[in-house]
Amino acid sequence: MSATCPPAPKPSKARRASGTKLTPQQRELLRAVLFDLAKELRPLTVRGLYYQAVISTALPFITKDSNRSRRSYGFVQHEALTLRVEGVIPWSWIVDESRPDYSVARWYAPAGFA
C-alpha cells in the first residue's frame, strides 16, 4: 500500500487577487503610454521602455521592481509584445541589441568581399 500526498491547498481568493493583474483601465492606460513612449524614443529596448514607464507620472501602478520581483517589468514586457503582435507598435521600434545577428554575409561582386 503506497501513501499518497494530499493535494496542495489552493491560495485564498484574497491572496490570488492581491494585485497580480491589471484592471482593464490600467491596461488601456499602460498600452497608450507605452505606445507614446515607444513612438517618441524609438528605437529602444524593452528594458528602456520599462524604465521610462517607471518614471512616468501617468503610470503610478508601474513601480521599480525590487527583491527579485519582475511584476512591473512583466506587465510592460507583455503589453509591448501584444502591441507589436497586433501591429500597433512596429517591430523596428523595440530592439534587442544583445541578440546576435545570424544573417549571411552577401556580396554582389568579388571586389565587395576584399
DARAHU-V919687 format. One record per pair of residues at least 12 apart in sequence whose ideal C-beta (glycine too) atoms are under 10 Angstrom apart, sorted by the first residue. I is the first residue (numbers start at 1). J is the second residue. Records with the same first field share a line. If there is no record, write none. Layout:
I = J ; J
//
This chain:
19 = 61 ; 71
20 = 71 ; 74
21 = 75
22 = 61 ; 62 ; 75 ; 78 ; 79
23 = 61
26 = 59 ; 60 ; 61 ; 62 ; 75
27 = 75 ; 78 ; 79 ; 82
28 = 79
29 = 58 ; 59 ; 60 ; 61 ; 62
30 = 53 ; 56 ; 58 ; 59 ; 61 ; 62 ; 72 ; 75 ; 76 ; 78 ; 79 ; 80 ; 83
31 = 79 ; 80 ; 82 ; 83 ; 86 ; 88 ; 89
32 = 58 ; 59
33 = 49 ; 52 ; 53 ; 56 ; 58 ; 59 ; 62 ; 76 ; 79
34 = 49 ; 50 ; 52 ; 53 ; 56 ; 59 ; 62 ; 75 ; 76 ; 79 ; 80 ; 82 ; 83 ; 88 ; 89 ; 94
35 = 79 ; 80 ; 83 ; 88 ; 89 ; 93
36 = 52 ; 56 ; 58
37 = 49 ; 50 ; 51 ; 52 ; 53 ; 56 ; 58 ; 59 ; 76 ; 80 ; 89 ; 93
38 = 52 ; 80 ; 83 ; 84 ; 88 ; 89 ; 90 ; 93 ; 94
39 = 89 ; 90 ; 93
40 = 52
41 = 93
42 = 89 ; 90 ; 92 ; 93 ; 94 ; 95
43 = 90 ; 92 ; 93 ; 94 ; 95 ; 96 ; 97
44 = 93 ; 94 ; 95
45 = 80 ; 94 ; 95 ; 96 ; 97 ; 98
46 = 73 ; 76 ; 77 ; 80 ; 81 ; 94 ; 95 ; 96
47 = 73 ; 76 ; 77 ; 96 ; 98
48 = 94 ; 95
49 = 73 ; 76 ; 77 ; 79 ; 80 ; 89 ; 93 ; 94
50 = 62 ; 64 ; 65 ; 70 ; 72 ; 73 ; 74 ; 75 ; 76 ; 77 ; 80
51 = 64 ; 73 ; 76
52 = 76
53 = 72 ; 73 ; 75 ; 76 ; 79 ; 80
54 = 72 ; 73 ; 76
59 = 72 ; 75 ; 76
61 = 75
62 = 75 ; 76
80 = 93 ; 94
81 = 94
//
